[in-house]
């Protein structure tokens, strides 16, 4: 799935160094998106799904991100959150967005803007499952992540490929003492750094089986 979506991103014009903004809840597509970006050398910028549309576009504008991955909606405490509507709400704040990829999750009616908005399942339908990984320098950006903004304007923190991967791989291996038959669950959301490090990159680079919880 990661390789297929990496091919999708390349066909949409995403190149090495382009920042892709991910505005998804805790569904498999958020991890697939992160890893697909890493595979082609496009830094990802994950924005916590519960943040407002205004918070999303503050970060998109600062990162100068032209690509967004979102969903129609998702469930939180039994209520549907209309994520696509939030994505569109403040789109006038930043006009540089070229493509919005939409995951069908809650199966609700959404407005799709012609030329700009595309469905994830349509893009993935006939895509090849092999995508060669982009060679990266240790100091190339792996992802950009913004602070919550509670102390002023959100600040984008850059994590580079080499140091971050070594750090998360080793700390996951040693601190959690992973064994071959372990099943590992990190409760953190991918919208935060703990979800990046100890749900995605650390456990998976160690070959661990992981559990995600939607909610």
VMD Tcl script that draws the C-alpha trace (Angstrom):
set ca {
  {0.00 0.00 0.00}
  {2.87 2.36 0.82}
  {4.54 1.77 -2.55}
  {1.25 2.13 -4.41}
  {0.51 5.44 -2.73}
  {4.09 6.60 -3.29}
  {3.50 6.04 -7.03}
  {0.23 7.98 -6.76}
  {2.02 10.96 -5.21}
  {4.66 10.95 -7.94}
  {1.99 10.89 -10.65}
  {0.28 13.87 -9.02}
  {3.54 15.79 -9.30}
  {5.01 15.40 -5.82}
  {8.81 15.59 -6.06}
  {11.68 15.09 -3.62}
  {11.66 18.00 -1.17}
  {7.96 18.88 -1.64}
  {6.13 19.10 1.69}
  {2.91 17.06 1.82}
  {0.37 17.94 4.53}
  {-1.52 15.03 6.12}
  {-4.78 15.86 7.93}
  {-6.09 12.41 8.82}
  {-7.44 10.63 11.91}
  {-6.01 7.37 13.25}
  {-6.73 5.14 10.26}
  {-4.21 3.01 8.29}
  {-4.04 5.64 5.55}
  {-2.24 8.08 7.86}
  {0.68 5.64 8.28}
  {0.62 4.68 4.58}
  {0.77 8.40 3.69}
  {3.69 9.10 6.02}
  {5.72 6.15 4.76}
  {4.89 6.88 1.11}
  {6.16 10.44 1.52}
  {9.35 9.15 3.16}
  {9.79 6.64 0.34}
  {9.92 9.35 -2.35}
  {11.81 11.94 -0.26}
  {8.84 14.29 0.20}
  {8.76 15.55 3.82}
  {5.38 15.09 5.49}
  {3.66 17.63 7.67}
  {1.09 15.83 9.84}
  {-1.55 18.10 11.36}
  {-3.60 16.66 14.25}
  {-7.02 15.75 12.85}
  {-8.92 17.45 15.68}
  {-7.30 20.83 14.94}
  {-9.46 23.42 13.20}
  {-9.36 24.29 9.51}
  {-7.73 27.59 10.47}
  {-4.94 25.76 12.34}
  {-4.48 23.50 9.31}
  {-4.04 26.36 6.87}
  {-1.76 28.33 9.18}
  {0.62 25.36 8.99}
  {0.09 24.76 5.27}
  {0.82 28.40 4.46}
  {3.96 28.47 6.59}
  {5.24 25.21 5.07}
  {4.20 26.29 1.54}
  {2.66 22.84 1.10}
  {0.84 22.28 -2.20}
  {-0.61 18.84 -1.42}
  {-3.14 17.82 1.27}
  {-4.33 14.36 2.28}
  {-7.62 14.37 4.21}
  {-10.83 12.31 4.51}
  {-14.57 12.80 4.13}
  {-15.13 12.38 7.87}
  {-14.37 10.16 10.84}
  {-15.89 8.99 14.08}
  {-14.96 10.45 17.44}
  {-16.92 9.35 20.52}
  {-19.76 8.14 18.33}
  {-20.09 11.43 16.43}
  {-19.05 12.05 12.83}
  {-16.45 14.80 12.42}
  {-16.80 16.36 8.96}
  {-13.10 16.53 8.11}
  {-13.43 17.50 4.45}
  {-15.64 20.44 5.42}
  {-12.96 21.59 7.88}
  {-10.32 21.21 5.16}
  {-12.32 23.41 2.80}
  {-13.41 25.95 5.42}
  {-10.26 28.03 5.37}
  {-8.87 27.11 1.96}
  {-9.14 30.76 0.90}
  {-6.34 31.50 3.39}
  {-3.77 29.77 1.23}
  {-4.18 29.61 -2.54}
  {-1.11 27.45 -3.27}
  {-2.88 24.08 -2.78}
  {-2.81 22.06 -6.02}
  {-4.27 18.71 -4.97}
  {-6.45 17.45 -2.12}
  {-6.56 13.65 -1.81}
  {-9.67 12.45 0.06}
  {-9.98 9.11 1.86}
  {-13.55 7.73 2.04}
  {-13.81 6.81 5.72}
  {-17.19 7.85 7.14}
  {-18.95 7.51 3.77}
  {-20.69 10.89 4.04}
  {-21.55 13.39 1.32}
  {-18.79 15.92 0.67}
  {-18.16 18.70 -1.82}
  {-15.40 17.82 -4.28}
  {-13.75 20.70 -6.13}
  {-13.16 19.82 -9.80}
  {-9.49 19.55 -10.89}
  {-8.25 19.90 -7.29}
  {-9.95 17.18 -5.21}
  {-9.43 13.46 -5.94}
  {-10.58 10.29 -4.18}
  {-7.88 8.07 -2.63}
  {-9.57 4.84 -3.78}
  {-9.79 6.03 -7.40}
  {-6.09 6.88 -7.44}
  {-5.05 3.59 -5.82}
  {-7.28 1.31 -7.91}
  {-4.83 0.39 -10.68}
  {-1.53 1.54 -9.16}
  {1.58 -0.68 -9.21}
  {2.70 -2.12 -5.83}
  {6.40 -1.40 -6.38}
  {8.10 1.97 -5.91}
  {11.85 2.26 -5.61}
  {12.93 4.23 -2.55}
  {14.55 7.62 -3.12}
  {18.20 7.75 -1.90}
  {18.41 10.30 0.92}
  {21.27 12.11 2.64}
  {21.42 11.82 6.42}
  {20.69 15.56 6.70}
  {17.76 15.59 4.25}
  {14.45 16.53 5.88}
  {12.29 13.52 6.79}
  {9.36 15.51 8.14}
  {8.21 18.87 9.41}
  {6.10 19.09 12.53}
  {4.55 22.19 14.04}
  {4.26 23.04 17.72}
  {0.73 23.32 19.09}
  {0.74 27.13 19.03}
  {-0.11 27.53 22.71}
  {2.89 29.84 23.17}
  {2.31 31.96 20.06}
  {2.60 31.23 16.35}
  {3.19 27.50 15.66}
  {6.84 26.79 14.91}
  {7.87 24.16 12.36}
  {10.37 21.67 13.78}
  {12.52 19.88 11.19}
  {13.53 16.25 11.74}
  {16.25 14.92 9.44}
  {16.46 11.43 7.99}
  {19.61 9.91 9.52}
  {19.64 11.12 13.10}
  {15.91 10.73 13.63}
  {15.81 7.17 12.25}
  {18.81 6.03 14.32}
  {17.37 7.63 17.46}
  {13.87 6.18 17.15}
  {15.11 2.75 16.04}
  {17.51 2.35 18.96}
  {15.25 3.77 21.67}
  {12.35 1.57 20.53}
  {14.58 -1.51 20.48}
  {16.22 -0.92 23.88}
  {13.54 0.83 25.96}
  {10.63 -1.40 24.87}
  {12.84 -4.50 24.62}
  {10.95 -5.79 21.58}
  {10.95 -9.54 21.01}
  {10.10 -11.43 17.80}
  {6.58 -12.43 18.89}
  {5.61 -9.17 20.62}
  {2.56 -7.19 19.51}
  {3.13 -3.52 20.29}
  {0.51 -0.84 20.88}
  {1.30 2.86 21.14}
  {-1.77 4.88 22.12}
  {-0.37 8.18 20.81}
  {-1.96 9.92 17.82}
  {0.18 10.36 14.72}
  {-0.62 14.07 14.99}
  {2.01 14.24 17.74}
  {5.71 13.38 17.78}
  {5.19 10.29 19.97}
  {2.91 8.82 17.31}
  {5.55 9.51 14.66}
  {8.37 7.94 16.64}
  {6.77 5.10 18.60}
  {3.81 4.06 16.46}
  {5.33 4.43 12.99}
  {9.08 4.78 12.49}
  {10.56 3.12 15.60}
  {8.51 -0.09 15.78}
  {8.28 -0.64 12.02}
  {12.02 -0.13 11.46}
  {12.49 -2.87 14.07}
  {10.08 -5.17 12.22}
  {7.51 -5.10 15.03}
  {3.81 -5.89 14.68}
  {1.86 -2.78 15.72}
  {-1.72 -2.03 16.63}
  {-3.52 1.23 15.83}
  {-6.70 2.35 17.56}
  {-9.14 4.58 15.68}
  {-10.48 7.12 18.11}
}
mol new
graphics top color blue
foreach p $ca { graphics top sphere $p radius 0.5 }
foreach p [lrange $ca 0 end-1] q [lrange $ca 1 end] { graphics top cylinder $p $q radius 0.2 }
display resetview
